[in-house]
């Protein structure tokens, strides 16, 4: 590519600087997200391997579901029944979710002997732990904020990288669509970085954007926008940060306990002996007829049947499939086992459907094995792009300085990009706020400290660097 000079050179240098600093800020996090995310893509296979001993049981005459639930509740002192998962196969252990406050425990019960085979806190299981490592660094909402900030700057890194890659007088596809492998180490590493970035940029942008609804800050921002625009017509089926997830658990636990207590107080139990625990309460007996109603529908697994979450409420059954467009939610009458209402994915608001498709693809579950392989390839591409950028920086940096591209003065017609920047700041408030802070600190602090200014490659106000640009 020919040298970039004049006004175009100033723009090129400016974008290059933003690309450099965006990468410096977020590449360690991109490597972390790529590694943890690529593992999480294979969640179904990993969990199937972990649960294999509990899906190969010898079962002749299984006990009724409500007895399986009673055994599970007795195994966790102070817990209350929260959900029963329909067995995946006739040889599968019963999975019963019980809880107390913020704590949620998955109990594996032998359907015939009622022996408790395993009881594990949901937060201690491998894949939920990996999920929190990926999305919040095991730091709760503070970690989610760090991940969101890194994701926002990764979006800047990808967009500026595409601008830098854009052909300017190049001839042929070498160095653009495929790397030049025999032109020396300098071009090899440059091409490896740029070409890999080209091929993964679209998928990387999708992964970055589709992960934002989970983030504590951006997820709440979306909630507020939907509340103001009247588009939040139903409860969303994804949580926004750790605090939100724990709040949902607490509210569900409190509601179920109130519903169970109300059932007892209103004479809903015709039992010969006093009730000793929630495991003996009559609502659990309703579970048997509800299982008989839901099982023949063959909803996408896993299917969870949950007791009333508030006094006077009904039972619910929902498909919790990782491929979210397959999800269905049923409202059930416990006394008769009848289906009172049904909501399929297609009936949800278009925003919920868009997020559902995005989340399913982000997790590698929208179109099966191909989705997992594509996500893994994107993650590996991000790793390769990040490592090659580190090599480029290390090989090119001058001694004694950070090695950021030196500016060439103010680009012409800067006002033309203001609408795009404003739109980006509105869509990603955390990005807009952090960019504003960076600019203020650079102008008012960093440029006034000579040693820091020189090390970062910032020039004094009014100084114009030579216009020569390196060739591609």
For each residue, the residues with C-beta under 8 A, 3 or more apart:
1: 4 167 168 169 170 471 472
2: 168 169 471
3: 9 468 469 470 471
4: 1 8 9 12 168 469
5: 8 9 467 468 469
6: 9 10 467
7: 10 11 411 412 413
8: 4 5 11 12 168
9: 3 4 5 6 12 13 408 467 469
10: 6 7 13 14 407 408 409 410 411 412
11: 7 8 14 15 411 412
12: 4 8 9 15 16 164 469
13: 9 10 16 17 405 406 407 408 469
14: 10 11 17 18 407 411
15: 11 12 18 19 160 163 164
16: 12 13 19 20 160 164 405
17: 13 14 20 21 404 405 407 457
18: 14 15 21 22 156 160
19: 15 16 22 23 156 157 160 161 163 164
20: 16 17 23 24 393 404 405
21: 17 18 24 25 404 438
22: 18 19 25 26 153 154 156 157 160
23: 19 20 26 27 157 386 389
24: 20 21 27
25: 21 22 150 153
26: 22 23 29 30 150 151 153 154 157
27: 23 24 30 31 157 386 389 390
28: 31 32
29: 26 32 33 146 147 150 151 154
30: 26 27 33 34 150 154 157 382 386
31: 27 28 34 35 382 383 386 387
32: 28 29 35 36 137
33: 29 30 36 37 134 147 150 151 382
34: 30 31 37 38 379 380 382 383 386
35: 31 32 38 39 379 383
36: 32 33 39 40 130 133 134
37: 33 34 40 41 134 207 375 379
38: 34 35 41 42 375 376 379 380
39: 35 36 42 46 130
40: 36 37 43 127 130 131 134 363 364
41: 37 38 363 364 372 375 376 379
42: 38 39 45 46 364 372
43: 40 46 47 127 322 363 364
44: 47 48 322 365
45: 42 48 49
46: 39 42 43 49 50 126 127
47: 43 44 50 51 126 127
48: 44 45 51 52 55
49: 45 46 52
50: 46 47 126
51: 47 48 54 55
52: 48 49 55 56
53: 56
54: 51 57 92 93 108 117 118
55: 48 51 52 88 89 91 92 93
56: 52 53 91
57: 54 91 92 93 110 111
58: 91
59: 62 90 91 110 111 112
60: 112
61: 112
62: 59 68 111 112
63: 67 68 111 112 114
64: 67 68 288
65: 68 69 84 94 287 288 291
66: 69 70 284 285 286 287 288
67: 63 64 70 71 114
68: 62 63 64 65 71 72 84 94 96 109 111 114
69: 65 66 72 73 81 84 94 96 279 284 287
70: 66 67 73 74 279 280 284
71: 67 68 74 75 107 109 114 115 116 279
72: 68 69 75 76 81 94 96 98 107 109 116 119 279
73: 69 70 76 79 80 81 96 98 277 278 279
74: 70 71 277 279
75: 71 72 98 107 116 119
76: 72 73 79 98 100 105 107 119
77:
78: 100
79: 73 76 98 99 100 103 105 278
80: 73 98 99 100 253 256 257 260 278
81: 69 72 73 84 96 97 98 256 278 279 284 307
82: 97 98 99 104 252 253 256 306 307
83: 96 97 304 305 306
84: 65 68 69 81 94 95 96 97 287 291 304 305 306
85: 94 95 96 97 302 303 304 305
86: 291 294 295 301 302 303 304 305
87: 90 92 93 94 95 111
88: 55 92 301 302
89: 55 92
90: 59 87
91: 55 56 57 58 59
92: 54 55 57 87 88 89 95 111
93: 54 55 57 87 108 109 110 111 117 118
94: 65 68 69 72 84 85 87 108 109 110 111
95: 84 85 87 92 106 107 108 302
96: 68 69 72 73 81 83 84 85 106 107 109
97: 81 82 83 84 85 104 105 106 107 122 304
98: 72 73 75 76 79 80 81 82 104 105 107
99: 79 80 82 103 104 105 249 252 253
100: 76 78 79 80 103 253
101: 249 250 253
102: 246 249 250 253
103: 79 99 100 121 249
104: 82 97 98 99 121 122 123 249
105: 76 79 97 98 99 119 120 121 122
106: 95 96 97 119 120 121 122 125
107: 71 72 75 76 95 96 97 98 116 118 119
108: 54 93 94 95 116 117 118 119
109: 68 71 72 93 94 96 114 115 116 117
110: 57 59 93 94 113 114 115 116 117
111: 57 59 62 63 68 87 92 93 94 114
112: 59 60 61 62 63
113: 110
114: 63 67 68 71 109 110 111
115: 71 109 110
116: 71 72 75 107 108 109 110 119
117: 54 93 108 109 110
118: 54 93 107 108
119: 72 75 76 105 106 107 108 116
120: 105 106 124 125
121: 103 104 105 106 124 125
122: 97 104 105 106 125 128
123: 104 128 129 132
124: 120 121 128 129
125: 106 120 121 122 128 129
126: 46 47 50 129 130
127: 40 43 46 47 130 131
128: 122 123 124 125 131 132
129: 123 124 125 126 132 133 138
130: 36 39 40 126 127 133 134
131: 40 127 128 134 135
132: 123 128 129 135 136 137 138 242
133: 36 129 130 136 137 138
134: 33 36 37 40 130 131 147
135: 131 132 143 144 147 211 214 215
136: 132 133 139 140 141 142 143 144 147 216 241 242
137: 32 132 133 143 146 147
138: 129 132 133 143
139: 136 142 143 144 146
140: 136 143 144 241 242 243
141: 136 144 145 216 241 242 243
142: 136 139 145 146
143: 135 136 137 138 139 140 146 147 242
144: 135 136 139 140 141 147 148 214 215 216 217 241 242
145: 141 142 148 149 215 216 217 430
146: 29 137 139 142 143 149 150
147: 29 33 134 135 136 137 143 144 150 151 215
148: 144 145 151 152 212 215 216 217 218 430
149: 145 146 152 153 430 431 434
150: 25 26 29 30 33 146 147 153 154
151: 26 29 33 147 148 154 155 208 211 212 215
152: 148 149 155 156 428 430 431 434
153: 22 25 26 149 150 156 157 431 434
154: 22 26 29 30 150 151 157 158 204 208
155: 151 152 158 159 205 208 209 428 431
156: 18 19 22 152 153 159 160 431
157: 19 22 23 26 27 30 153 154 160 161
158: 154 155 161 162 197 201 204 205 208
159: 155 156 162 163 205
160: 15 16 18 19 22 156 157 163 164
161: 19 157 158 164 165 194 197 201
162: 158 159 165 166 197 198 201
163: 15 19 159 160 166
164: 12 15 16 19 160 161 194
165: 161 162 176 194 197 198
166: 162 163
167: 1 170 176
168: 1 2 4 8
169: 1 2
170: 1 167 175 176 472
171:
172: 176
173: 176 177 178
174: 177 178 180
175: 170 178 179 180 187 190 191 194 195 472
176: 165 167 170 172 173 194 195 198
177: 173 174 195 198
178: 173 174 175 191 195
179: 175 188 191 192 195
180: 174 175 183 187 188 191
181: 188
182:
183: 180 187 188 191
184: 187 188
185: 188 189 395
186: 189 190 395
187: 175 180 183 184 190 191
188: 179 180 181 183 184 185 191 192
189: 185 186 192 193 388 391 392 395
190: 175 186 187 193 194 392 472
191: 175 178 179 180 183 187 188 194 195
192: 179 188 189 195 196 384 388
193: 189 190 196 197 385 388 389 392
194: 161 164 165 175 176 190 191 197 198
195: 175 176 177 178 179 191 192 198 199
196: 192 193 199 200 381 384 385 388
197: 158 161 162 165 193 194 200 201 385
198: 162 165 176 177 194 195 201
199: 195 196 381
200: 196 197 203 204 377 378 381 382 385
201: 158 161 162 197 198 204 205
202: 205 206
203: 200 206 207 374 375 378 381
204: 154 158 200 201 207 208 378 381 382
205: 155 158 159 201 202 208 209
206: 202 203 209 210 358 361 362
207: 37 203 204 210 211 362 375 378
208: 151 154 155 158 204 205 211 212
209: 155 205 206 212 358
210: 206 207 213 355 358 359 361 362
211: 135 151 207 208 214 215 362
212: 148 151 208 209 215 218 219 222
213: 210 218 219 222 238 240 355 358 359
214: 135 144 211 219 238 239 240 241 359
215: 135 144 145 147 148 151 211 212 218 219 240 241
216: 136 141 144 145 148 219 220 240 241 242 243 244
217: 144 145 148 220 221 241 429 430
218: 148 212 213 215 221 222 240 428 429 430
219: 212 213 214 215 216 222 223 238 239 240 241 244
220: 216 217 223 224 240 241 244
221: 217 218 224 225 429
222: 212 213 218 219 225 226 240
223: 219 220 226 227 232 236 240
224: 220 221 227 228
225: 221 222 228 229
226: 222 223 229 230 231 232 351
227: 223 224 230 232
228: 224 225
229: 225 226
230: 226 227 233
231: 226 349 351
232: 223 226 227 236
233: 230 349
234: 343 348 349 352
235:
236: 223 232 352 355
237: 324 327 352 356
238: 213 214 219 355 359
239: 214 219 244 245 248
240: 213 214 215 216 218 219 220 222 223 244
241: 136 140 141 144 214 215 216 217 219 220 244 245
242: 132 136 140 141 143 144 216 245 246
243: 140 141 216 246 247
244: 216 219 220 239 240 241 247 248
245: 239 241 242 248 249
246: 102 242 243 249 250
247: 243 244 250 251
248: 239 244 245 251 252
249: 99 101 102 103 104 245 246 252 253
250: 101 102 246 247 253 254
251: 247 248 254 255
252: 82 99 248 249 255 256 309
253: 80 82 99 100 101 102 249 250 256 257
254: 250 251 257 258
255: 251 252 258 259 308 309 310 313
256: 80 81 82 252 253 259 260 307 308 309
257: 80 253 254 260 261 278
258: 254 255 261 262 310 311
259: 255 256 262 263 283 307 308 309 310 311 312 313
260: 80 256 257 263 264 278 281 283 307
261: 257 258 264 265
262: 258 259 265 266 311 312
263: 259 260 266 268 269 281 282 283
264: 260 261 268 269 275 281
265: 261 262
266: 262 263
267:
268: 263 264 282 283
269: 263 264 275 281 282
270: 282
271: 274 275 280 282
272:
273: 276
274: 271
275: 264 269 271 280 281
276: 273 279 280
277: 73 74 280 281
278: 73 79 80 81 257 260 281
279: 69 70 71 72 73 74 81 276 284
280: 70 271 275 276 277 284
281: 260 263 264 269 275 277 278 284
282: 263 268 269 270 271 285 286
283: 259 260 263 268 286 287 307 308 334
284: 66 69 70 81 279 280 281 287 307
285: 66 282 288
286: 66 282 283 289 290 307 315 334 335 337
287: 65 66 69 84 283 284 290 291 305 307
288: 64 65 66 285 291 292
289: 286 292 293 334 336 337
290: 286 287 293 294 305 315 317 332 334 337
291: 65 84 86 287 288 294 295 305
292: 288 289 295 296 337
293: 289 290 296 297 332 337 338 339
294: 86 290 291 297 299 303 305 317 330 332
295: 86 291 292 298
296: 292 293
297: 293 294 330
298: 295
299: 294 303 317 319 328
300: 303 319 321 323 326 327 328
301: 86 88 319 321
302: 85 86 88 95 319 320 321
303: 85 86 294 299 300 317 318 319 320
304: 83 84 85 86 97 317 318 320
305: 83 84 85 86 287 290 291 294 315 316 317 332
306: 82 83 84 309 315 316 317 318
307: 81 82 256 259 260 283 284 286 287 315 334
308: 255 256 259 283 311 312 313 314 315 334
309: 252 255 256 259 306 313 316
310: 255 258 259 313
311: 258 259 262 308
312: 259 262 308
313: 255 259 308 309 310
314: 308 331 332 333 334 340
315: 286 290 305 306 307 308 331 332 333 334
316: 305 306 309 329 330 331 332
317: 290 294 299 303 304 305 306 329 330 332
318: 303 304 306 327 328 329 330
319: 299 300 301 302 303 326 327 328 329
320: 302 303 304 327
321: 300 301 302 324 326 327 365
322: 43 44 360 363 365
323: 300 326 360 365 366
324: 237 321 327 345 356 357 359 360 365
325: 345 353 356 357 360 366
326: 300 319 321 323 345
327: 237 300 318 319 320 321 324 344 345 356
328: 299 300 318 319 342 343 344 345
329: 316 317 318 319 342 343
330: 294 297 316 317 318 339 340 341 342 343
331: 314 315 316 339 340 341 342
332: 290 293 294 305 314 315 316 317 337 338 339 340
333: 314 315 336 337 338 339 340
334: 283 286 289 290 307 308 314 315 337
335: 286
336: 289 333
337: 286 289 290 292 293 332 333 334
338: 293 332 333
339: 293 330 331 332 333 342
340: 314 330 331 332 333
341: 330 331
342: 328 329 330 331 339
343: 234 328 329 330 347 348
344: 327 328 347
345: 324 325 326 327 328 348 353 356
346: 353
347: 343 344
348: 234 343 345 352 353 356
349: 231 233 234 352 353
350: 353 354
351: 226 231 354 355
352: 234 236 237 348 349 355 356
353: 325 345 346 348 349 350 356 357
354: 350 351 357 358
355: 210 213 236 238 351 352 358 359
356: 237 324 325 327 345 348 352 353 359 360
357: 324 325 353 354 360 361 366
358: 206 209 210 213 354 355 361 362
359: 210 213 214 238 324 355 356 362 363
360: 322 323 324 325 356 357 363 365 366
361: 206 210 357 358 364 365 366 367 371 375
362: 206 207 210 211 358 359 375
363: 40 41 43 322 359 360
364: 40 41 42 43 361 371 372 374 375 376
365: 44 321 322 323 324 360 361 368 371 372
366: 323 325 357 360 361 371
367: 361 370 371
368: 365 371 372
369: 372 373
370: 367 373 374
371: 361 364 365 366 367 368 374 375
372: 41 42 364 365 368 369 375 376
373: 369 370 376 377
374: 203 364 370 371 377 378
375: 37 38 41 203 207 361 362 364 371 372 378 379
376: 38 41 364 372 373 379 380
377: 200 373 374 380 381
378: 200 203 204 207 374 375 381 382
379: 34 35 37 38 41 375 376 382 383
380: 34 38 376 377 383 384
381: 196 199 200 203 204 377 378 384 385
382: 30 31 33 34 200 204 378 379 385 386
383: 31 34 35 379 380 386 387
384: 192 196 380 381 387 388
385: 193 196 197 200 381 382 388 389
386: 23 27 30 31 34 382 383 389 390
387: 31 383 384 390 391
388: 189 192 193 196 384 385 391 392
389: 23 27 193 385 386 392 393
390: 27 386 387 393 394
391: 189 387 388 394 395
392: 189 190 193 388 389 395 396
393: 20 389 390 396 397 403
394: 390 391 397
395: 185 186 189 391 392
396: 392 393 403
397: 393 394 401 402 403
398: 401 403
399:
400: 455
401: 397 398 404 454 455 456 457
402: 397 455 456 457
403: 393 396 397 398 457
404: 17 20 21 401 456 457
405: 13 16 17 20 457
406: 13 457 459 465
407: 10 13 14 17 457 458 459 465
408: 9 10 13 464 465 466 467
409: 10 464 465
410: 10 414
411: 7 10 11 14 414
412: 7 10 11
413: 7 416
414: 410 411 417 418
415: 418
416: 413
417: 414 420 421
418: 414 415 421 422
419: 422 423
420: 417 423 424
421: 417 418 424 425
422: 418 419 425 426
423: 419 420 426 427
424: 420 421 427 428 431 432
425: 421 422 428 429 431 432 433 435
426: 422 423 429 432
427: 423 424
428: 152 155 218 424 425 431 432
429: 217 218 221 425 426 432 433
430: 145 148 149 152 217 218 433 434
431: 149 152 153 155 156 424 425 428 434 435
432: 424 425 426 428 429 435 436
433: 425 429 430 436 437
434: 149 152 153 430 431 437 438
435: 425 431 432 438 439
436: 432 433 439 440
437: 433 434 440 441
438: 21 434 435 441 442
439: 435 436 442 443
440: 436 437 443 444
441: 437 438 444 445 446
442: 438 439 445 446 447 458
443: 439 440 446 447
444: 440 441 447 448
445: 441 442 448 449
446: 441 442 443 449 452 453 456 458
447: 442 443 444 453 458 460 461
448: 444 445 453
449: 445 446 452 453
450: 453 454
451: 454 455
452: 446 449 455 456 458
453: 446 447 448 449 450 456 458 459 460
454: 401 450 451 457 458
455: 400 401 402 451 452
456: 401 402 404 446 452 453
457: 17 401 402 403 404 405 406 407 454
458: 407 442 446 447 452 453 454
459: 406 407 453 463 465
460: 447 453 463
461: 447
462:
463: 459 460
464: 408 409
465: 406 407 408 409 459
466: 408
467: 5 6 9 408
468: 3 5
469: 3 4 5 9 12 13
470: 3
471: 1 2 3
472: 1 170 175 190
